[in-house]
């Protein structure tokens, strides 16, 4: 099983990782002490079970669970908390968690709770397979997972072609694309403040990071275009992602024929790239 741990106390992920990875079948694929970072990371990470702290400064554990459940309904959550308030716990269960683990961390409790969640996942997988074999009406969740991974691979292939997978904004591009595809919305329909639990200043920083990556892709595409103007894939991406006039202006800029290069539009780029998937 693949695990991800979120707790603003850095000692908790370390302790839980040591406990979980004593079982050779378990792999902790990521940890975070910041809920906002975890939200962005988990949108892109293949995980089975998330262990998340209830009370965190930027986003509460309950809100994090609720946001992730929208995008990944099959994800399982275990809540970590030293708070025993019945209302807070009820709210967490309503958000979609499976169990609570109390602080301070107890080895036996962690093992017992995790084993129950793992057994539930395995049982659901078996039932889904049986229903598929006998032609039941319930659709196996595996095709949805495979479709999600296929879309991710297609987006990454385009980003690799543009030469921007190493840019800091590439993971943000992937996250936004996946959100658009999962919710079937256009770029302008996304409420970034709500979807990413960020304020306007953080949204501005996010857009700047994305814009730099997209601009780098335009520069790389223009350079490629100068070498091979007959490449059909290049022509397709030039129009779909940037509009050809901007690629042409970027080419002219690099040839010293213009004072400025092409412009990028976040809306045009994202609507274009999701149409390519």
Number of C-alpha atoms within 10 A of each C-alpha: 15 16 21 24 24 27 24 18 13 13 10 20 23 13 13 18 19 12 16 20 13 10 11 8 9 14 16 19 14 18 23 19 19 17 23 17 13 20 20 18 18 19 20 15 13 15 20 16 22 22 25 31 28 25 18 18 9 12 17 17 26 23 16 22 28 18 19 21 17 14 16 17 12 15 18 23 28 25 23 24 20 14 12 9 9 9 9 14 19 11 13 24 18 12 19 18 24 18 19 22 20 16 12 10 15 13 12 10 13 18 14 11 15 20 12 13 18 15 11 14 17 12 12 14 15 13 13 17 18 13 15 14 9 8 10 12 8 11 13 18 13 12 10 11 14 11 11 15 15 13 20 17 14 15 20 18 13 17 22 14 16 21 17 21 19 11 17 13 20 21 20 20 26 21 17 22 22 21 19 19 15 14 11 11 14 17 20 13 9 14 10 17 13 10 16 17 19 16 11 10 10 14 15 12 11 16 16 13 17 21 19 17 25 27 20 16 24 27 21 18 22 28 16 15 18 14 9 11 11 10 11 10 9 18 16 14 22 20 16 19 26 27 20 17 13 20 27 16 19 26 24 18 17 16 11 11 12 13 10 12 21 21 15 19 14 18 14 17 21 23 18 19 20 22 11 15 14
